[in-house]
């Protein structure tokens, strides 16, 4: 199989990263989790109590921030493993705000495109098919109902020993969807050439099988 790039878009909590991880391993590809990159920026602004509308402060942040992944796809922010911290609800909501900033998107999109230039990547996010990798050989849009996504995230938190409230998670997902679809820069949308997979009633294995069928 020749080296290709696979682009996966979809809303928050649909399971993009989980599926991308599994498919990448099965196909011998690398997974680039762009959502984690945006979450790192959001986490940093919350941790340092930054005003995200302070252009100079955000410019300095994007010039100095160091985000990288290890071989197990753990996420490191300035040398610290923040894989768990960046998945919290407050970080998710903050990421929806910081990802609207042109300076943040420009820096991260440029980095993502450079990384994927050599091919062989599965990249997931919200504007991969339309902006980051418009020439990707395979484009997939994963969808699921808000309630299904809220239940999955709730179950995930509980399994990790994190206190969670289903209704709060559900309302956050609804709000995040609205923000992502109505932001001025690179709004969440399904491109015409992307194949949609509704995962609402599918198991992880079933979604993986569908993705592999599309790729092959």
TORLUMLUM-729685 format. One line per field, with one value per atom (N, C-alpha, C): residue in one letter; atom name; x, y, z. Coordinates in Angstrom, 3 decimals. Each point is the difference from the previous one (the first is absolute). Last residue first. Layout:
REM TORLUMLUM-729685
aa = A, ...;
at = CA, ...;
c1 = X, ...;
c2 = Y, ...;
c3 = Z, ...;
END
This chain:
REM TORLUMLUM-729685
aa = X, X, X, X, X, X, X, X, X, X, X, X, X, X, X, X, X, X, X, X, X, X, X, X, X, X, X, X, X, X, X, X, X, X, X, X, X, X, X, X, X, X, X, X, X, X, X, X, X, X, X, X, X, X, X, X, X, X, X, X, X, X, X, X, X, X, X, X, X, X, X, X, X, X, X, X, X, X, X, X, X, X, X, X, X, X, X, X, X, X, X, X, X, X, X, X, X, X, X, X, X, X, X, X, X, X, X, X, X, X, X, X, X, X, X, X, X, X, X, X, X, X, X, X, X, X, X, X, X, X, X, X, X, X, X, X, X, X, X, X, X, X, X, X, X, X, X, X, X, X, X, X, X, X, X, X, X, X, X, X, X, X, X, X, X, X, X, X, X, X, X, X, X, X, X, X, X, X, X, X, X, X, X, X, X, X, X, X, X, X, X, X, X, X, X, X, X, X, X, X, X, X, X, X, X, X, X, X, X, X, X, X, X, X, X, X, X, X, X, X, X, X, X, X, X, X, X, X, X, X, X, X, X, X, X, X, X, X, X, X, X, X, X, X, X, X, X, X, X, X, X, X, X, X, X, X, X, X, X, X, X, X, X, X, X, X, X, X, X, X, X, X, X, X, X, X, X, X, X, X, X, X, X, X, X, X, X, X, X, X, X, X, X, X, X, X, X, X, X, X, X, X, X, X, X, X, X, X, X, X, X, X, X, X, X, X, X, X, X, X, X, X, X, X, X, X, X, X, X, X, X, X, X, X, X, X, X, X, X, X, X, X, X, X, X, X, X, X, X, X, X, X, X, X, X, X, X, X, X, X, X, X, X, X, X, X, X, X, X, X, X, X, X, X, X, X, X, X, X, X, X, X, X, X, X, X, X, X, X, X, X, X, X, X, X, X, X, X, X, X, X, X, X, X, X, X, X, X, X, X, X, X, X, X, X, X, X, X, X, X, X, X, X, X, X, X, X, X, X, X, X, X, X, X, X, X, X, X, X, X, X, X, X, X, X, X, X, X, X, X, X, X, X, X, X, X, X, X, X, X, X, X, X, X, X, X, X, X, X, X, X, X, X, X, X, X, X, X, X, X, X, X, X, X, X, X, X, X, X, X, X, X, X, X, X, X, X, X, X, X, X, X, X, X, X, X, X, X, X, X, X, X, X, X, X, X, X, X, X, X, X, X, X, X, X, X, X, X, X, X, X, X, X, X, X, X, X, X, X, X, X, X, X, X, X, X, X, X, X, X, X, X, X, X, X, X, X, X, X, X, X, X, X, X, X, X, X, X, X, X, X, X, X, X, X, X, X, X, X, X, X, X, X, X, X, X, X, X, X, X, X, X, X, X, X, X, X, X, X, X, X, X, X, X, X, X, X, X, X, X, X, X, X, X, X, X, X, X, X, X, X, X, X, X, X, X, X, X, X, X, X, X, X, X, X, X, X, X, X, X, X, X, X, X, X, X, X, X;
at = N, CA, C, N, CA, C, N, CA, C, N, CA, C, N, CA, C, N, CA, C, N, CA, C, N, CA, C, N, CA, C, N, CA, C, N, CA, C, N, CA, C, N, CA, C, N, CA, C, N, CA, C, N, CA, C, N, CA, C, N, CA, C, N, CA, C, N, CA, C, N, CA, C, N, CA, C, N, CA, C, N, CA, C, N, CA, C, N, CA, C, N, CA, C, N, CA, C, N, CA, C, N, CA, C, N, CA, C, N, CA, C, N, CA, C, N, CA, C, N, CA, C, N, CA, C, N, CA, C, N, CA, C, N, CA, C, N, CA, C, N, CA, C, N, CA, C, N, CA, C, N, CA, C, N, CA, C, N, CA, C, N, CA, C, N, CA, C, N, CA, C, N, CA, C, N, CA, C, N, CA, C, N, CA, C, N, CA, C, N, CA, C, N, CA, C, N, CA, C, N, CA, C, N, CA, C, N, CA, C, N, CA, C, N, CA, C, N, CA, C, N, CA, C, N, CA, C, N, CA, C, N, CA, C, N, CA, C, N, CA, C, N, CA, C, N, CA, C, N, CA, C, N, CA, C, N, CA, C, N, CA, C, N, CA, C, N, CA, C, N, CA, C, N, CA, C, N, CA, C, N, CA, C, N, CA, C, N, CA, C, N, CA, C, N, CA, C, N, CA, C, N, CA, C, N, CA, C, N, CA, C, N, CA, C, N, CA, C, N, CA, C, N, CA, C, N, CA, C, N, CA, C, N, CA, C, N, CA, C, N, CA, C, N, CA, C, N, CA, C, N, CA, C, N, CA, C, N, CA, C, N, CA, C, N, CA, C, N, CA, C, N, CA, C, N, CA, C, N, CA, C, N, CA, C, N, CA, C, N, CA, C, N, CA, C, N, CA, C, N, CA, C, N, CA, C, N, CA, C, N, CA, C, N, CA, C, N, CA, C, N, CA, C, N, CA, C, N, CA, C, N, CA, C, N, CA, C, N, CA, C, N, CA, C, N, CA, C, N, CA, C, N, CA, C, N, CA, C, N, CA, C, N, CA, C, N, CA, C, N, CA, C, N, CA, C, N, CA, C, N, CA, C, N, CA, C, N, CA, C, N, CA, C, N, CA, C, N, CA, C, N, CA, C, N, CA, C, N, CA, C, N, CA, C, N, CA, C, N, CA, C, N, CA, C, N, CA, C, N, CA, C, N, CA, C, N, CA, C, N, CA, C, N, CA, C, N, CA, C, N, CA, C, N, CA, C, N, CA, C, N, CA, C, N, CA, C, N, CA, C, N, CA, C, N, CA, C, N, CA, C, N, CA, C, N, CA, C, N, CA, C, N, CA, C, N, CA, C, N, CA, C, N, CA, C, N, CA, C, N, CA, C, N, CA, C, N, CA, C, N, CA, C, N, CA, C, N, CA, C, N, CA, C, N, CA, C, N, CA, C, N, CA, C, N, CA, C, N, CA, C, N, CA, C, N, CA, C, N, CA, C, N, CA, C, N, CA, C, N, CA, C, N, CA, C, N, CA, C, N, CA, C, N, CA, C, N, CA, C, N, CA, C, N, CA, C, N, CA, C, N, CA, C, N, CA, C, N, CA, C, N, CA, C, N, CA, C, N, CA, C, N, CA, C, N, CA, C, N, CA, C, N, CA, C, N, CA, C, N, CA, C, N, CA, C, N, CA, C, N, CA, C, N, CA, C;
c1 = -9.445, 0.401, -0.782, -0.963, 1.413, 0.404, -4.326, 0.124, 1.427, -0.899, -0.655, 0.154, 1.471, 0.916, -0.576, -2.724, 1.105, 0.962, -3.513, -0.505, 1.107, 0.985, -0.216, -0.472, 0.396, 1.324, -0.143, -3.879, 0.458, 1.357, -1.755, -0.806, 0.429, 1.968, 0.452, -0.754, -1.348, 1.303, 0.481, -5.198, 1.085, 1.297, -5.007, 1.048, 1.022, -3.939, -0.382, 1.023, 0.806, -0.902, -0.283, 2.812, 0.460, -0.938, 0.268, -0.763, 0.297, 2.749, -0.292, -0.729, 1.402, -0.499, -0.265, 3.486, -0.983, -0.429, 1.969, 0.215, -1.127, 0.414, 0.699, 0.299, -2.201, -0.776, 0.653, 0.786, 0.307, -0.745, -1.302, 0.308, 0.265, 0.852, -0.916, 0.443, 1.299, -0.188, -1.023, 2.917, -1.081, -0.086, 3.555, -0.029, -1.096, 0.074, 1.147, -0.129, -3.429, 0.315, 1.108, -3.573, 1.170, 0.368, -3.646, -0.276, 1.209, -0.137, -0.648, -0.210, 1.933, 0.847, -0.602, -2.463, 1.189, 0.842, -3.708, -0.440, 1.204, 0.786, -0.417, -0.367, 0.905, 1.235, -0.337, -3.540, 0.592, 1.247, -2.045, -0.913, 0.585, 2.293, 0.152, -0.885, -0.370, 1.291, 0.208, -3.757, -0.165, 1.292, 0.144, -0.894, -0.142, 2.397, 0.755, -0.838, -2.101, 0.996, 0.796, -3.025, -0.710, 0.958, 1.701, -0.429, -0.620, 3.838, -1.455, -0.473, 4.711, -0.655, -1.507, 5.402, -1.374, -0.643, 3.972, -0.217, -1.470, 2.453, -0.078, -0.187, 0.090, 1.310, 0.003, -3.954, 0.959, 1.398, -3.432, -0.258, 1.023, 0.098, 0.433, -0.149, -1.638, 1.461, 0.524, -4.649, 0.525, 1.527, -2.099, -0.319, 0.590, 0.260, 0.955, -0.223, -3.001, 1.345, 1.011, -4.404, 0.051, 1.387, -0.862, 0.038, 0.120, -0.583, 1.338, 0.147, -4.221, 0.930, 1.404, -3.314, -0.222, 0.966, -0.042, 0.553, -0.119, 0.327, -0.930, 0.665, 3.029, -0.761, -0.911, 4.148, -1.070, -0.645, 4.627, -0.668, -1.048, 2.734, -0.670, -0.764, 4.446, -1.111, -0.577, 3.660, -0.634, -1.252, 4.954, -1.240, -0.537, 3.799, -0.511, -1.316, 1.707, 0.131, -0.651, 0.441, 0.374, 0.193, -1.073, -1.045, 0.288, 1.686, 0.391, -1.086, -0.295, 1.332, 0.498, -4.454, 1.083, 1.388, -4.268, -0.217, 1.208, -0.166, -0.371, -0.052, 0.851, 1.081, -0.299, -2.219, 0.167, 1.099, -1.329, -1.264, 0.098, 2.872, -0.268, -1.350, 4.316, -1.391, -0.143, 3.427, -0.122, -1.466, 3.910, -1.437, -0.160, 4.312, -0.627, -1.522, 3.678, -0.029, -0.648, 2.684, -1.070, 0.086, 2.589, 0.662, -0.978, -1.351, 0.499, 0.622, -1.907, -0.654, 0.511, 1.620, 0.150, -0.505, -0.634, 1.411, 0.219, -4.273, 0.277, 1.452, -1.372, -0.641, 0.309, 1.450, 0.758, -0.551, -2.339, 1.296, 0.846, -4.032, -0.256, 1.309, 0.165, -0.200, -0.264, 0.578, 1.193, -0.173, -3.709, 1.072, 1.230, -3.675, -0.258, 1.137, 0.185, 0.109, -0.152, -0.620, 1.411, 0.236, -4.466, 0.776, 1.451, -4.214, 0.977, 0.902, -3.381, -0.565, 0.991, 0.778, 0.180, -0.605, -0.437, 1.353, 0.220, -4.191, 0.208, 1.373, -1.236, -0.914, 0.159, 2.341, 0.602, -0.882, -1.540, 0.998, 0.632, -3.002, -0.714, 0.972, 1.857, -0.720, -0.711, 2.034, 1.007, -0.657, -2.626, 0.327, 1.040, -1.317, -1.032, 0.375, 3.881, -1.045, -0.942, 4.139, -1.281, -1.148, 4.785, -0.589, -1.346, 2.662, -0.492, -0.723, 2.245, -1.247, -0.619, 4.189, -0.969, -1.357, 4.505, -1.306, -1.133, 5.642, -1.056, -1.350, 4.557, -0.864, -1.093, 3.348, 0.694, -0.829, -1.792, 1.195, 0.665, -3.928, -0.036, 1.164, -1.714, 0.875, -0.066, -2.872, 0.200, 0.830, -0.460, -0.227, 0.375, 0.362, -0.902, -0.424, 3.360, -1.308, -1.075, 4.562, -0.362, -1.355, 0.568, 0.962, -0.514, -0.777, -0.595, 1.102, -0.401, 0.444, -0.640, 0.516, -0.957, 0.580, 1.272, 0.600, -0.987, 0.192, -0.615, 0.637, 0.965, 0.810, -0.533, -2.047, 1.414, 0.820, -4.596, 0.124, 1.442, -1.005, -0.286, 0.243, 0.292, 1.161, -0.187, -3.610, 1.083, 1.253, -3.678, -0.253, 1.084, 0.155, 0.218, -0.182, -0.957, 1.439, 0.316, -4.568, 0.711, 1.496, -4.328, 1.216, 0.904, -4.076, -0.214, 1.154, -0.382, 0.208, -0.219, 1.742, -1.071, 0.201, 1.753, 0.279, -1.275, 1.661, -1.014, 0.198, 2.357, 0.714, -0.942, -1.754, 0.981, 0.696, -2.939, -0.730, 0.966, 1.781, -0.615, -0.780, 1.951, 1.045, -0.611, -2.805, 0.417, 1.029, -1.349, -1.079, 0.396, 2.921, -0.011, -1.044, 0.094, 1.207, 0.067, -3.370, -0.296, 1.201, 0.448, -0.807, -0.342, 2.285, 0.869, -0.759, -2.272, 0.840, 0.906, -2.621, -0.833, 0.801, 1.881, 0.053, -0.837, 2.561, -1.217, 0.035, 2.363, 0.215, -1.325, 2.402, -1.195, 0.390, 2.302, 0.154, -1.260, 0.574, 0.105, 0.213, -0.981, 1.404, 0.229, -4.236, 0.535, 1.478, -2.474, -0.300, 0.647, 0.325, 0.772, -0.207, -2.535, 1.413, 0.860, -4.570, 0.214, 1.467, -1.288, -0.120, 0.305, -0.077, 1.071, 0.004, -3.535, 1.240, 1.173, -4.168, -0.034, 1.302, -0.503, 0.002, 0.074, -0.510, 1.353, 0.109, -4.297, 0.975, 1.380, -4.604, 0.911, 1.064, -3.587, -0.497, 0.914, 0.313, -0.532, -0.486, 0.276, 0.592, -0.668, -0.330, -0.209, 0.666, 2.006, -1.199, -0.091, 3.583, -0.629, -1.215, 4.772, -1.251, -0.490, 3.755, -0.534, -1.339, 4.772, -1.430, -0.460, 4.354, -0.491, -1.503, 4.124, -1.073, -0.256, 3.562, -0.196, -1.053, -0.156, 0.805, -0.323, -0.273, -0.839, 0.881;
c2 = 0.768, -1.072, 0.043, 3.117, 0.157, -1.013, -0.270, 1.209, 0.155, -3.471, -0.284, 1.184, 0.509, -0.851, -0.348, 2.377, 0.846, -0.810, -2.310, 0.872, 0.890, -2.744, -0.817, 0.854, 2.032, -0.303, -0.784, 0.772, 1.233, -0.231, -3.501, 0.190, 1.258, -0.982, -0.957, 0.186, 2.541, 0.451, -0.912, 0.109, -0.250, 0.527, 2.043, -0.934, -0.186, 3.098, -1.339, -1.064, 4.715, 0.034, -1.380, 1.819, -0.984, -0.156, 1.539, 0.313, -1.086, 1.891, -1.190, 0.456, 2.095, 0.117, -1.362, 2.183, -1.064, 0.029, 4.089, -0.824, -1.022, 3.602, -1.237, -0.893, 4.325, -0.807, -1.343, 2.360, 0.330, -0.969, 1.758, -1.197, 0.420, 3.017, -0.297, -1.275, 3.984, -1.434, -0.215, 4.536, -0.642, -1.493, 3.939, -1.460, -0.668, 4.906, -0.626, -1.523, 2.660, 0.704, -0.693, -2.606, 0.862, 0.566, -3.173, 1.401, 0.913, -4.819, 0.128, 1.449, -1.161, -0.544, 0.227, 1.261, 0.837, -0.470, -2.606, 1.286, 0.898, -4.121, -0.197, 1.330, -0.034, -0.136, -0.173, 0.061, 1.336, -0.044, -4.078, 0.788, 1.391, -2.737, -0.500, 0.782, 0.882, 0.484, -0.425, -1.620, 1.421, 0.594, -4.485, 0.130, 1.465, -1.000, -0.406, 0.195, 0.712, 1.052, -0.298, -3.248, 1.159, 1.146, -4.019, -0.192, 1.259, -0.210, 0.140, -0.034, -1.660, 0.557, 0.048, -1.245, 0.366, 0.681, -3.637, 1.450, 0.284, -4.333, 0.476, 1.496, -2.890, 0.516, 0.565, -1.700, -1.107, 0.423, 3.256, -0.898, -1.136, 2.981, 0.652, -0.935, -1.504, 0.093, 0.607, -0.146, -1.337, 0.012, 3.960, -0.267, -1.342, 1.137, 0.786, -0.215, -2.080, -0.562, 0.746, 1.652, -1.247, -0.627, 3.819, 0.354, -1.259, -0.527, 0.502, 0.361, -1.330, -1.136, 0.439, 3.310, -0.849, -1.183, 2.931, 0.675, -0.878, -2.458, 0.897, 0.609, -1.295, -0.744, 1.005, -0.658, 0.711, -0.916, 0.733, -0.805, 0.842, 0.002, 0.861, -0.894, -0.428, -0.597, 1.028, -0.889, 0.975, -0.615, -1.214, -0.515, 1.042, 1.119, -1.053, -0.592, 5.179, -1.336, -1.041, 5.010, -0.962, -1.414, 3.831, -0.029, -1.001, 1.005, -0.953, -0.098, 3.481, -0.547, -0.914, 2.014, 0.981, -0.631, -2.521, 1.263, 0.927, -4.345, -0.225, 1.304, 0.257, -0.727, -0.162, 2.220, 0.642, -0.687, -1.479, 0.585, 0.683, -4.392, 1.331, 0.490, -4.075, 0.276, 1.380, -3.462, 1.270, 0.270, -3.869, 0.123, 1.222, -1.367, 0.463, -0.124, -0.659, -1.094, 0.366, 3.661, -1.008, -1.078, 4.249, -1.249, -1.159, 4.380, 0.124, -1.296, 1.257, -0.969, 0.013, 3.032, -1.361, -1.028, 4.575, -0.366, -1.445, 1.864, -0.232, -0.410, 1.251, -1.253, -0.344, 4.163, -1.098, -1.346, 3.842, -0.031, -1.162, 0.859, -0.560, -0.125, 2.122, -1.439, -0.657, 4.773, -0.672, -1.517, 2.693, 0.130, -0.783, 0.323, -0.907, 0.044, 3.002, -1.382, -0.968, 4.594, -0.245, -1.435, 1.602, -0.175, -0.367, -1.220, 1.074, -0.284, -2.961, 0.991, 1.118, -3.546, -0.487, 0.951, 0.715, 0.321, -0.447, -1.009, 1.453, 0.328, -4.466, 0.486, 1.504, -2.138, -0.301, 0.498, 0.230, 1.041, -0.202, -3.267, 1.235, 1.139, -4.100, -0.186, 1.283, -0.218, 0.157, -0.121, -0.793, 1.425, 0.277, -4.560, 0.812, 1.469, -3.804, 0.464, 0.969, -2.149, -0.610, 0.455, 1.126, 0.716, -0.576, -1.955, 1.344, 0.674, -4.276, -0.085, 1.380, -0.331, -0.815, -0.054, 2.316, 0.578, -0.773, 0.009, -0.851, 0.527, 3.027, -0.647, -0.817, 2.893, -1.064, -0.758, 3.533, 0.560, -1.031, -2.165, 1.454, 0.567, -5.054, 0.751, 1.487, -5.045, 1.389, 0.746, -5.384, 0.856, 1.419, -4.056, 1.123, 0.746, -3.536, -0.506, 1.072, 0.947, -1.120, -0.602, 5.090, -1.097, -1.152, 5.531, -1.282, -1.050, 5.853, -1.179, -1.263, 5.872, -1.106, -1.171, 5.194, -1.230, -1.145, 5.902, -1.247, -1.215, 4.840, -0.730, -1.387, 3.216, -0.024, -0.912, 0.864, -0.863, -0.075, 2.892, -1.388, -0.928, 4.636, -0.491, -1.475, 2.131, -0.119, -0.558, 1.048, -1.223, -0.233, 3.972, -1.139, -1.317, 4.002, -0.104, -1.219, 1.077, -0.495, -0.178, -0.289, 0.812, -0.535, -2.084, 1.090, 1.004, -3.802, -0.508, 1.076, 0.046, 0.644, -0.384, -3.040, 0.964, 0.595, -3.347, 1.054, 1.121, -4.341, 1.261, 1.195, -4.372, -0.200, 1.302, -0.077, -0.136, -0.082, 0.093, 1.303, -0.040, -4.014, 0.954, 1.349, -3.334, -0.350, 0.998, 0.371, 0.389, -0.247, -1.485, 1.466, 0.486, -4.557, 0.409, 1.520, -1.955, -0.117, 0.416, -0.257, 1.164, -0.015, -3.702, 1.171, 1.270, -4.103, 0.054, 1.226, -0.983, 0.506, 0.145, -2.024, 1.468, 0.608, -4.730, 0.460, 1.525, -4.055, 1.366, 0.530, -5.088, 0.781, 1.369, -3.978, 0.817, 0.837, -5.122, 1.435, 0.735, -4.850, 0.379, 1.466, -2.555, 0.298, 0.392, -1.068, -1.089, 0.213, 3.399, -1.185, -1.141, 3.906, 0.282, -1.217, -0.116, -0.158, 0.226, 0.760, -1.422, -0.240, 4.487, -0.758, -1.460, 2.816, 0.286, -0.779, -0.194, -0.734, 0.192, 2.458, -1.431, -0.827, 4.672, -0.372, -1.493, 1.840, 0.095, -0.525, 0.416, -1.144, -0.001, 3.264, -1.010, -1.225, 4.424, -1.184, -1.102, 4.880, -0.405, -1.259, 0.652, 0.821, -0.574, -0.808, -0.334, 0.852, -2.015, 1.132, -0.475, -2.051, -0.308, 1.247, -1.916, 1.129, -0.392, -2.429, -0.181, 1.139, -1.152, 0.670, -0.224, -3.179, 0.967, 0.729, -3.757, 0.898, 1.051, -4.965, 1.218, 0.910, -5.468, 1.195, 1.254;
c3 = 2.067, -0.914, -1.303, 3.480, -0.369, -1.060, 1.882, -0.821, -0.510, 3.020, -1.282, -0.949, 4.430, -0.763, -1.368, 3.013, -0.452, -0.867, 2.052, -1.060, -0.560, 3.714, -1.203, -1.168, 4.236, -0.553, -1.301, 2.456, -0.648, -0.661, 2.532, -1.211, -0.753, 4.208, -1.021, -1.314, 3.760, -0.498, -1.120, 0.468, 0.939, -0.604, -1.135, -0.399, 1.118, -0.563, 0.455, -0.387, -0.931, 1.158, 0.583, -3.888, 0.984, 1.195, -5.478, 1.209, 1.025, -4.434, 0.799, 1.260, -5.329, 1.374, 0.633, -3.930, 0.223, 1.461, -3.410, 1.196, 0.141, -3.374, -0.348, 1.205, 0.336, -0.942, -0.299, 4.778, -1.391, -0.921, 5.039, -0.777, -1.437, 4.631, -1.094, -0.708, 4.124, -0.202, -1.106, -0.093, 0.759, -0.309, -0.905, -0.130, 0.834, 1.074, -0.653, 0.037, 1.938, -1.247, -0.787, 3.265, 0.124, -1.372, 1.156, -0.323, 0.147, 0.941, -1.303, -0.427, 4.284, -1.066, -1.386, 3.909, -0.168, -1.181, 1.204, -0.549, -0.272, 2.133, -1.391, -0.649, 4.606, -0.793, -1.480, 3.099, -0.125, -0.877, 1.019, -0.834, -0.249, 2.997, -1.368, -0.964, 4.625, -0.511, -1.449, 2.315, -0.306, -0.568, 1.482, -1.152, -0.422, 3.938, -1.183, -1.257, 4.096, -0.244, -1.261, 1.502, -0.538, -0.317, 2.095, -1.385, -0.586, 3.736, 0.006, -1.449, 3.132, -1.182, 0.182, 2.217, 0.319, -1.205, -0.391, -0.002, 0.298, -0.718, 1.373, 0.121, -3.989, 0.386, 1.417, -2.039, -0.077, 0.435, -0.325, 1.125, 0.025, -3.667, 1.235, 1.200, -4.148, -0.025, 1.297, -0.747, 0.305, 0.065, -1.377, 1.408, 0.422, -4.500, 0.780, 1.491, -2.957, -0.161, 0.865, -0.225, 0.765, -0.074, -2.598, 1.423, 0.860, -4.629, 0.304, 1.474, -1.610, -0.072, 0.375, -0.332, 1.174, 0.019, -3.735, 1.181, 1.237, -4.745, 0.677, 1.235, -4.157, 1.010, 0.690, -4.339, 0.690, 1.035, -3.607, 1.013, 0.720, -4.945, 0.980, 0.964, -3.745, 0.739, 0.968, -4.545, 0.888, 0.628, -2.936, 0.596, 0.973, -2.515, -0.876, 0.501, 0.790, 0.594, -0.904, -0.402, -1.040, 0.551, 2.761, -1.029, -1.117, 5.009, -1.044, -1.077, 3.342, 0.290, -1.117, -0.376, 0.124, 0.132, -0.599, -0.708, -0.011, 2.252, -1.401, -0.792, 4.669, -0.671, -1.489, 4.046, -1.308, -0.808, 4.367, -0.443, -1.360, 2.033, 0.522, -0.475, -0.784, 0.346, 0.617, -3.240, 0.707, 0.309, -1.624, 0.216, 0.888, -3.468, 1.238, -0.037, -3.479, 0.965, 1.324, -3.256, -0.142, 1.089, -0.617, -0.391, -0.179, 1.541, -1.375, -0.510, 4.507, -0.886, -1.437, 3.469, 0.523, -1.009, -0.934, -0.121, 0.437, 0.577, -1.416, -0.226, 4.364, -0.403, -1.457, 1.726, 0.601, -0.455, -1.284, -0.675, 0.504, 2.181, -1.336, -0.771, 4.217, 0.109, -1.354, 0.251, 0.514, -0.020, -1.185, -0.992, 0.421, 3.000, -1.118, -1.020, 3.636, 0.475, -1.164, -0.764, 0.286, 0.466, -0.815, -1.229, 0.284, 3.198, -0.170, -1.193, 1.807, -0.910, -0.308, 3.151, -1.373, -1.024, 4.728, -0.466, -1.446, 2.048, -0.079, -0.584, 0.821, -1.026, -0.194, 3.459, -1.304, -1.139, 4.466, -0.263, -1.378, 1.541, -0.302, -0.318, 1.350, -1.261, -0.415, 4.209, -1.050, -1.372, 3.765, -0.065, -1.076, 0.869, -0.647, -0.135, 0.078, 0.904, -0.719, -1.667, -0.370, 0.898, 0.445, -1.139, -0.438, 3.630, 0.330, -1.164, -0.478, 0.760, 0.206, -2.240, -0.736, 0.695, 0.714, 0.348, -0.683, 1.349, -0.545, 0.475, -0.692, 0.997, -0.686, -2.250, 0.715, 1.015, -2.793, 0.651, 0.908, -1.539, -0.123, 0.801, -2.288, 0.895, -0.323, -0.740, -0.406, 1.042, -1.920, 1.156, -0.411, -2.803, -0.261, 1.261, -0.624, 0.415, -0.132, -0.991, -0.871, 0.351, 1.314, 0.056, -0.863, -0.603, 0.364, 0.107, 0.477, -0.746, 0.566, 0.277, 0.046, -0.774, 2.153, -0.525, 0.206, -0.217, 0.446, -0.682, -0.825, 0.980, 0.365, -3.104, -0.391, 0.909, 0.842, -1.169, -0.505, 3.658, 0.366, -1.182, -0.672, 0.750, 0.360, -1.997, -0.976, 0.671, 2.669, -0.754, -1.045, 2.512, 0.897, -0.755, -2.277, 0.262, 0.859, -0.908, -1.179, 0.237, 3.175, 0.016, -1.112, 1.219, -0.951, 0.012, 2.964, -1.361, -1.064, 5.160, -0.754, -1.462, 4.332, -1.064, -0.587, 3.781, 0.153, -1.020, 0.480, 0.239, 0.128, -0.789, 1.072, 0.371, -3.720, 1.264, 1.175, -4.326, 0.291, 1.312, -1.594, 0.385, 0.372, -1.777, 1.364, 0.529, -4.513, 0.913, 1.454, -3.346, 0.024, 1.003, -0.778, 0.726, 0.116, -2.616, 1.426, 0.847, -4.660, 0.365, 1.488, -1.651, -0.139, 0.399, -0.220, 1.198, -0.042, -3.754, 1.085, 1.282, -3.858, -0.022, 1.118, -0.872, 0.672, 0.088, -3.086, 0.471, 0.538, -1.194, 0.309, 0.532, -3.497, 1.196, 0.196, -2.400, -0.240, 1.324, -1.228, 0.097, -0.314, 0.342, -1.332, 0.020, 4.019, -0.924, -1.373, 3.334, 0.392, -0.988, -0.591, -0.261, 0.327, 1.092, -1.442, -0.351, 4.469, -0.339, -1.477, 1.595, 0.664, -0.455, -1.384, -0.729, 0.586, 2.213, -1.266, -0.769, 3.955, 0.319, -1.274, -0.406, 0.426, 0.297, -1.178, -1.094, 0.400, 2.303, 0.034, -1.072, 1.459, -0.933, -0.059, 2.545, 0.659, -0.910, -2.067, 1.271, 0.544, -5.317, 1.188, 1.247, -5.063, 0.757, 1.248, -4.384, 0.675, 0.784, -2.521, 0.695, 0.729, -4.105, 0.764, 0.617, -2.097, 0.257, 0.901, -3.665, 1.199, 0.100, -2.348, -0.193, 1.313, -2.764, 1.128, -0.348, -2.215, -0.069, 1.180, -0.163, 0.000, 0.000;
END
